[in-house]
Amino acid sequence: MERKDGYITDIEYVHGVYRELGPSALNLVLLIQSLEPIALQEGFTYCDLGCGQGGSVNLFAACHPEGAFHGIDFNSVHIEGARGLARQADLDNVTFWEASFADLDGLDLPAFDFVVMHGIYTWVGAENRRHILEFLGKKLKPGGAVFLSYNSLPGWSPHAPLRQLLSSYAETLSGPLEQRVEEAIEFVGRLKTAQASIFAGNPSTGEFFDYICTLPRNYLAHEFFNSHWTLFYHADVVRDLAAVGLSFAGSANLAENQDMLRFSAAQQQLVDSVPDRVMRETLKDFVVSPLLRRDVFTRERRKIGPGRQMEHFYRRRFAVVVPPAKLERKALFPVGEVLFEAELYDPILSALELKPHTLEELLQREELAALGLARVTEALMVLLSAQYVMPSVEPTLRSVMATEKLNAMLLERQQNDLSQQSLASPVLQSAIKVEWLERLLIICELNRTLDPLWFVWEQMKAQQHKLTRDGETLQTEAENIAQLVLEIKSFRRCKLPLLRQLGVLPSAGTSPV
């Protein structure tokens, strides 16, 4: 098992784009927490520490040609792949560095408005965390923002022994890491079958083990099998970052900033009774027990009053990101299922289905003006928290051209990848998730293929991929083709108009830029 500073290097990490790392998403968190958003149009600097395959950095660089992006990772394969994609997509505003955290001081880097770290802090040792904190102390601008995710306590308490068992057992084995991971999972599976007390006495541990068995093995290798794996209480991390002048702003998970969606009335009363903010935020984790925290910190970011906050919010544009036909009028949150009141939500969603709207534009609609600012704003926050709606902009020509080129490269690279992947939306300045069949149909749209059925069917046969209907895998060619016809019709009716509205595809009747 090859490691550097205790971190696995002989297996590549999964490809992925994480929306909450985006500059626009982080700005929305600042605004919700009554902090002045960071100006983007005039240019900004952004650093992804431990950028992995570089998917997020490249996508955000395409969406924000006005920004200067940097990605840093010590895995040479990751950096080589990220640089290759940036070259292919002609992204001249992103730089990738092959370096460890100990090497950060020697890099010729600017000061940063944004520094993001996803999947780093828990998985490196104390020495590397010290290097990270020193970097933040030196390189984050006054007013800058930091995204930091970490495995949190007490949420991990029931499952930490399972991780320890998997990792320790793999250490006793020989052979390639992929083989060790499989053997460790198979061994623990036998323990579960034998009703070992770790499972018999705690049913949630068995459920969690069943869940992790479904995850990609390269993800599991990096999540569970590194030498360093440290769990943190929120208060511990606040203390670490306070030492370099940073303070907690809020959660990058928008739902976690909405207490009404997380806590019952009795729980809320207890939380509100704690005057100290750090203790209050830590207490919240004892109530809902998240496994992963996604915290946003700032250095001396300017507070704004309610008037200025609402002025910003009025101008914010919002877009629906779920096809209208698949958008349920309800969402599940920690507090339970929230049903969308038709009188309030239907006019908002009907407007957004036509085109993105600012809050000000929504309130100009007669049916929403009658409901009032407070109710419409609260409904928008619920829709944002449910990820039915995202912030959006009127994209510049530069961002449209950059995202089109990047998406073309991604579609080419991902043609044989059956997993869900992300494409860039210049309207969202972020990622939109697309399934494999959807990506094939996007290729057909871009190539103006009049009948995509046989192109997609040939790809399915090459990948030995079969469709499902009502939870059952279809076995015959005739069944699969009949189902594929329905899938194509559904895509053209539901998903395609949305992809055009979000700028992932050119508008109907126009040619790619």
N, C-alpha and C positions, 0 to 999 in steps of 0.2 A: 504494500500500500504506500504509494509515493505521497509525501507531504512536504510542504514548505511552511515553516513556523507553525506546524501542527495542522495545516489546512490541506485538504486533499487536492492534488494537482493532476492525477493520472486519469480522472474522469471529468469530462466537460460538464459544466452546469447547464441546466435547461435554458432554452431560448424563451424569453418572455419580455413583455412590456408592462410596466406598472404605472397605471394612470395617475396614482396619487403622488408620483415623483415629478409630475409636470409643473412648470412654472405657473401656469394659469390655475391649476388645482391648488397649489400651495398659496397662491394669492387669495383664493376664495377662503381658505382657512384663516388667513390673517384678517380678512375683512369681517368674517363671522365673529372673530374674537376682538373686534374693535381696534384693530391695528391697521395702519396705512398700508395698502398693497404696494409691492415693489413695482416701479415704473418699468414696463417692458419695451414699449415702442422706441424708446431712446437708446436701446442697447443695454445688455446685461451680461454677466458672466455666471457660468453654471458648472459645477463639478460633481461627477458621480464617482465616489470612492468605492472601489470594489465593484466596478461596472459590469463584471461578468462578460456575457457575450455582446454587450453594448447595444442591445436592442432598444432600450429606453432612450439612451443618449442620442442615437442616430435618428430615432423617430421625432424626438423633441427638437433636435437641430433642424430637421426638415420643416417642422411646423413653425419654428421661430428663426427665420433667416437673420433676424436682427440681433440674435444672441450669439455669444462665443461659448462653445461647449467643450468640456474636457472630461474624458473618461480614463480612469486609472485602475489597473488590475495587474497582478503579478503573473497571471497565467498567460503564457505566450500564445497559446492556441486561441484563447478568447480574444486577445488584442489583435492578432493577425486577422481573424475573421471579421472583427468589428471595423478594422481599417479597410479591409477589402470591400465591405458593403458601402462604407462611406465613399470610397473611390468610385465604385460603380454608379453610385447615386449622385456623384458630383457635389457632395456636401463639403463645401470649403470652410464651414464655420465650426467644425468639430475636430478635436485633436485627441488621439489616444496615446496613452503612456503605459509602457510595460515597466512597472515598478512595484516594490513592496511598500508597506506603510513606513518601514524604517528608512526608505529612500526618498520620502516626500520632500525633505529639506533640500535635496540636491536638484529638484526639478525647477525649471524656469516657468513658474506659474504666476498668473495674476492674482489679485485679491478677488474674492467671489461674493456675488449677491446671493447665490444659492449653493449649498452643499448638501448632497443626498447620499444616504447609505442604507441600502436595503439588504437585509440578510448578512450583516457584517458583525455587529456589536456582540451578539451572543456567541458567535462562532470563531472569534479570535481570542488570544490570551491577553493577560493583563498588560504585557509589554506593548503589544500592538494597540490596545485601547489607549495606552499612554501616548503613543505616536499620533493616533487620531485626534486626541484632545489637544495636543500641541499644535497640530495642523490647524484645527479650528481656531485656536487662540491667535495664530499668526495670520491666517489667510481669509477668515470670514470678515467681510466688511462690516463697519458699524451700520446697523439696520438690516444686516443680512439674515437669511432664514436657513435653518438646517432641518432636514428630514432624517429621522433615526428610527429604524424598526428594531425590535428585540423580543425574544421570547420572555413572557412575563409571568410573574408569580402574583397570586396563588394559582392562576389558571392551569399552569403546567404541573402542579403538585401531584395530581393523580397519575400522570403519565410519565414523569421523569424516570421512575424506576424501569419502565419498559424500554426507554431509550438507552439507559445504562446497560441493561441486559443485552440488547441487540449489539451495541458497540463493543462491550467487553467480550462477548462470545466471538464476534468477528476477529478480534485481536488474537485469539488463540488459534486461528485457522491459518492455513497457507494458501497461496495461489492468488490470482488476480482479484482486485477488489470487487468487481461485479459478481464473481463467484462467491466471495465471502458474504456479500450482502444477501444473496439468495439463500445461502446455507444458514445464515443467522435467522432470516425470516422463517425458513422451513422448520428450524429447530424450535423457535418460540411458538410456532403454530402447533407443534406436537405438545408443547407444554400446555397450551390452551385446551387442546383436545383431552389431555390428561387431567384437566380441571385443577391445575395448580392454583394455590390460594390467591396469587396475584390477580388471577382472572375470576375465580369462583367468588372471592370476597368483594370484588369490585367490578360489576358488569360493565361500567363505562370504559374500563381498560380493555376489555375484550372488543367492545365496539370501536374503540380507537385503533386497536391493532388491525381489525378488519378493514378500517378505512385506509390505514397507511399501506396495506397490501395492494391497494388499487393505484398507488402513486407511481410515477415513473422512477425507475431505479437510480438514474443519475441524480434526480432530485433527492431521493432518500439518502444516497451516499453523502451528499453535501449537508443535508439537514441533520443526520443522526450519527455519522461515522467519523467526524473530525475529532482530533485530540482535545480541542477546546470547545466547551459547550457550557455556557454560564447563563443561569436564569437570573432575572432582575426584578425587584420591585420598582415601581415607578419612582419612588422617593430616592432609590439608589442612583438612578440615571440622572435625575434632577440635580443631585449633589455633585455628580461627576462633571456635568456640563456647567454648573454654576462656578466651578473652579476656573473656567476659562471665559467667564463673563456672559454666559448664555442663560436665558430664562425660558421656561415652558410657555408656549403660546396656546396649543390646543392639539387635537388629534387630526391627522390627515384623513382618517375615516370619518366622513361627514356625519354619519349616524351617531358616532360617539360624542359629537358636540351637541347633540339634541337629547337632553336628559328625559324629555317626555316620551322618547322612543325606547328608552333603556330601563326605566325604573317605574315600579308601582308607586302610588301615592305615599304609602308607608315608607318605602325605601327612599323616595325622594326627600321626605321629611327628615330622615336620619342623615342622609348625605348633606343636606343643607344646614344641618345643625352644627357641622364642623367648620369653624372659622378659618383654619389654616388651609390654603389652597392645595399645597402639596399633599397634606394628609387627606384632604377631601378627595383628590384625584386618585390617591392610592386606595382609599376606601371603596371607590367605585369598582375597582378591580376585584375586591372581595365580594361585591354584590353580583357582578355579571361574569367574572372569571374569564377574560379573554386569554387566548393562547399567545397572541401576538399583539404588541402595542406598536402603533405607528405615530410617533410623537413629532411635533413640530416645535422647534426652539428658535428664538431670535436673539440678536444682540442689539439692545437699545432701540428696538423698532418703535416708532412714534405711535402713541395711542391717539385715537380719534373719538370725537363725541358722537352721539346718536344722529345728529343732523348730518355730519360729514359721512358717517357710515351709510345712512340711507341715500345720500346723494350718489355715492358709489354704487349702491345696490340698484337704484333706479336705472342706471345706465348699463348694468350687467345684462348681457343677452343670454338666453337659455334655449337649448335645443333638445327635442325628444330623441332618445337614442335606442328605443325599442320599437320595432314595427307596430303600428297602431293595432293591427289585428291580433297581436300577441301581448298587448299591454293589458294586464289584469288591473282591475280597479281595487286592488288591495296589495299589501306588502307585509312581509314577516319581519319583525324586529324583536330584540330581547324582551320587550314588554309584552309581546304577543302579536297577533294579527291585527293590522290596522286597515280598516275598510275605508275606501275613498268616498266621501260624501258626493253624490252625483251633482248636486247644485253648485258645489265649489270646484271640484276637480274636472268635471266634463268640459266646462268652458275653457279652462286652462289647457287641457290636453288637446281639445279641438283646435285651438289657436296654434299650438306648437306643432301639431301634425301638418299644418299648412306651411309653416316656415318658422325659423327661430324668432323669438320676440324678446324685447327688453321688458323688465318689470313695468316700466312706465307705459309701454305700448299695451301690455296686458290690462293695466288699470284704465286705459282709455276705452276698453270694450264695455258696453253698457251693463252687461250681466255681471261683470267682475267689479266694476266701479261701485255697484250697489252693495257688494259684499264687504268692501273696505280693504284698506292696505294691510292691516294686521292679519286677516284671514288668508288673503292671497299670498302674502309672504310666507306664512306658516306652511301653506300647502306646497309652495315651491321648495321649502326646506325638506319636507317629507319626500317629495319626488326626487330631489337631489340625493337624499340619504338612501333611497331605494334604488338608486342608479338607473332610474327611468329617464332622468333628465340630467344634462351636463351643461356647464357654462360654455358659451360659444362666442364667436366674433365674426365680423365681416372680413374674410381672409384677404390678404394682399396677393397680388399677382405672383410675387416672388414665392410666397408660401405655397400657393397652388401649384406652381411649376416644380418646386422642390419635392412636395409630397407625391405628385404624380410620378416623378422619376424614381423616388424611393419605393413607392408601391409597385412599380413595374419590376424592380429588382427583387423585391420580396416575393411577389407572385411567381417569378421564375425560380427562385431558390426553394420555395415551399411547395412546388407543384406535386411532389411525391410525398409530402408530409401530411399524414392523415389527421394530425392533431389540430385543435383550435389554435389559431394564430391571430396576430393583430396587423391591421393596416392603419396608415396615417390619415387623419381627417384634418384638413386645414381649418375647417369651421370650428371643430372642437379644440384645436391645437393639442390633440391627444390621439389616443388609439381607439379604434373600433374593432371589436372581436368578430372574427369570421370563421366559419367552419370550412372544412376541406372542399365539400361540394360547392359551397358558395364561392370559394376562390376560383374554382374551375369555371363557374358560370360568369364570374367577373372577367376572366380571361376571354371568354367567348364574347362578352359585351364589348370589350376593348378591341377585339379583332373583328367585330361586326359579323360574328357567325350567326347566320339566320336560323339554323336549326342546331342547337348545341347538344341534342340528345346523344348522337353517336360519338361525338368527341368525349363527352363525360363518360359514356358507357365504356369506351375503350380504355380510359384511365382507370375506371373501376375494375375492369378485368385484369389490367396489368398489376394492380395492387391487391387483387383478390378480395376486394371490398364488397360487402353485401349490405343492402339497406334493411331497415326494420320497419315493421308496421304493427302498432298496438303492442309494442314490447317484444315482438317475435321476429327473429332474423329470417328474411326471405331466402329461400333456397334455390328456386328455379330462375333461369334467365328471363322467362316471360314475366314472372312476378316482379323481379327487380326492375325490368324496363318499364312495366306499368307504373310502379311506384315512383320511378325516376321522372316519368312524365308529370306526375302530380307535384313532385318536388320542384321541378323547373317552373311550373305554373305558379306555385306558391312563392318562389323566389322573385319572379317577375312582378307579382302582384303586391307582395309585402316588403321584401328586403331591398329590392332594387331601387324603388323610389326614395327610400330612406338613405341609401348609400349615395345617391345623386345629391340629395339635399345636404348631406354632410360633406360633400366635396371629395368623397373617396373615388367616385366616378364622375366624369364630366356630365353636365346636364344633357338631357335627351336632345338630339339634334345638333350638338356641338362636337367638335373634334378635340382630342387631347391637345393640351397646350404644347 
